[in-house]
Each structure stands twice: as C-alpha cells, then as structure tokens.
C-alpha cells in the first residue's frame, strides 16, 4: 500500500481524509473568482516546469464545486469551465483537513478515492492547503498531478509549499481589494440615503420653524400688551417678570429662526461676549428662581467666535441643569487663560454617584438621577456637548468644590488681529 507522505508538516490519520467539504468556502463570494488570474496561472505553469508534471491547479472551494483560479495542463471541458465537482478531485482531502496530501500512487491507496476524470489519469498527487493570510482558514489547495507513479522529494514539496504560500497571499490580496470595492459601493449607497434623509429632515425642521413662529407671535403680542397696560400700582416684581417674559419670547423666536440655519448646516459666526451672555441668563434665572442664590464670578469680558443663539443655549442648559439639583446655591464662573475661555456652572446639590459618571453625563438620555426623580429628559447636556464640539471646544464635567457637580466648556479665543499683541 502506498504511504500518505506529509514530510516536514503535521501528520493526520487517513480517516480524516473523508471529511465532507460541501460547506461554502470563506473566500467564495468575497473575491471575483469568476475572472481567471494570470498570476495564479503563471504560478501553476511554474509548478509544472519545476516539478516536471503535466498538470498543476490552484483550486478554491465553492459550494459543492472546486473553482480553478489558476491552472496549467488541464484538459477540456474542465479547462474551459475552470470548475469541477469537488468529489471528483483529491483536492477535497486537502481542503477538508487543512493539511498537505502526498500520494505516490493513488491506484494502490484504498484510503484515497482516486477520481475518474476524462482526459486526466491521476496517479501521483501532491497538494498543499491554501490559507487566508493572517487567518489560517483553509479555503483551497495548490496541487501537482502526475500520470505516473513517483516518489515526491522533499525539495519538490518545498517548492510546492512555497508556490502555495504565494498563491494564498495573492488570493488574500484579491479578496481584500474586492471587499474594499464592495464596501466603497455600499458606502456610496449609504451616503445617498443619508443625503435624502438629510434633505427631508431640513424640510421638516423648516416646517416646524414656520409652525412655531405663529404661537410665538401671539405670545409676544400678549406680553407686549400686558407691559403697555400694566397698572402703575403693580409691584416691581410683576414688572420685572414681564420683562423676563419678553426677553424669553424674543430668545424663543431667535431659536425658531435658527432652526433652519442649524438644519442646513449654515452657522453665522460672530464675536460673542460670553460674560455679557452669562450675566443676562443669570439675571433672568434669578427672577424665576428666587429661592436659589445664583452668583456670577470671574472675568467681566470673554469674547469668543461663535453663533450667539447656540452659545446661549449652552449657558441656559447648563444653568437649567444646575437649578434642578442645587440645594440653595449656584455659582457661574468664567475665566480666560492660555487662549481659551472657560465657562463653568457649579451647584451645591448631590453631585453624581461616581467620578466616572461625569464622562457619561454628556450622552443623550444618560438619566443618572432617575432614582431621585430628577434626571429630566437627558437632552440638555448632550445638546451642550454637540454645540461645543461644533465650536471646536471641549466640555468639562467634574465634582464641584460646592459639594455638587460642575459642568461647563472650554472655547478657543479668536486669534488676535494682525498687528495686535
């Protein structure tokens, strides 16, 4: 009986050679294997010349068939089809075991079912597995076939193994290139869908902007009428409250106007004094939250480049977040240092349960205080995060010296004009 030789490579028992390879190859469908490879054909030709054999094949498992991505010496009809049923090839043993198969005379080896192929009498066979580079998955074989019995030398098997390695690398590169092209096409499709959705979103936002303006106009008119016809004997608190309402209505109208601008991605950058903006927001908050001490500390001027309406939303959302959790005191701090303006809102509330929660608080719907019923919608801080990112800034979240939490942001200061220090 002819011995199955696997010199220099791990052995395996003959019983494993009868494993079924009817499964789909990991390469099938992921490389354009219906297009013959000239490079793999050349490798097969080199194998025929170097080993003095009539046939050499580079085969890839594909469903129940073997696809010849490289070949030399194979007769028709298989040469033209570049494919044959897997059960008609000794390559199935190499692919099923992932190990080389070396047969000196298949006619006298009962553990190997020598296939009957018209025009090709397979007697001696040597096949090496093809593996994905960096993966180790066997997807095919590189084989040399002789029509006469022969003892394969160690040198011949080394040549065949090196050619198999080169073929595996080539197929791996083709696979990666094919996947990259396919992913690129899929990405283009996704971008097209996003563009369509974006256009629809802009239309919806502009409709909302239009619909919001009508009730805001009614509220603005009502507030203006109240201010014009307020009884002179009304308390100073009522008059100030009407002023706060008037400013809030104006700000809401500004936000509505900016909806379309934000949706279309067009932002009107201008110089904005964060200090003046913070003073204005704090003044309004004191009228609406008289039970809280809302203090403003730090620099009196901090000019940054940005969209005023969006920066006001940041300040208001941070202050509103602090108002929900503060016990008695809120401190708004503003500082300018090292090319940045830092805005912070501190409160004397419970703070966040764990230090790592401050990084997660900026995520949409974080809800870190649901157990005490104060988590809100979870949108305020996430909106701040998005706006600050659009202004090339960074958000800040950490425990406050007041005992609660401190949230804020750093924004870059505009570069000084030419000729200024």
Secondary structure as GFF3:
##gff-version 3
##sequence-region A 1 421
A	DSSP	three_ten_helix	14	18	.	.	.	ID=ss1
A	DSSP	alpha_helix	38	51	.	.	.	ID=ss2
A	DSSP	beta_strand	55	62	.	.	.	ID=ss3
A	DSSP	beta_strand	65	72	.	.	.	ID=ss4
A	DSSP	alpha_helix	78	81	.	.	.	ID=ss5
A	DSSP	beta_strand	83	85	.	.	.	ID=ss6
A	DSSP	three_ten_helix	86	88	.	.	.	ID=ss7
A	DSSP	alpha_helix	91	97	.	.	.	ID=ss8
A	DSSP	beta_strand	101	103	.	.	.	ID=ss9
A	DSSP	three_ten_helix	106	108	.	.	.	ID=ss10
A	DSSP	beta_strand	124	131	.	.	.	ID=ss11
A	DSSP	beta_strand	138	146	.	.	.	ID=ss12
A	DSSP	alpha_helix	154	228	.	.	.	ID=ss13
A	DSSP	alpha_helix	236	264	.	.	.	ID=ss14
A	DSSP	beta_strand	270	273	.	.	.	ID=ss15
A	DSSP	alpha_helix	274	288	.	.	.	ID=ss16
A	DSSP	beta_strand	293	298	.	.	.	ID=ss17
A	DSSP	beta_strand	303	306	.	.	.	ID=ss18
A	DSSP	alpha_helix	308	325	.	.	.	ID=ss19
A	DSSP	beta_strand	329	337	.	.	.	ID=ss20
A	DSSP	beta_strand	340	347	.	.	.	ID=ss21
A	DSSP	alpha_helix	357	360	.	.	.	ID=ss22
A	DSSP	three_ten_helix	370	372	.	.	.	ID=ss23
A	DSSP	alpha_helix	380	390	.	.	.	ID=ss24
A	DSSP	beta_strand	394	399	.	.	.	ID=ss25
A	DSSP	beta_strand	405	412	.	.	.	ID=ss26
###
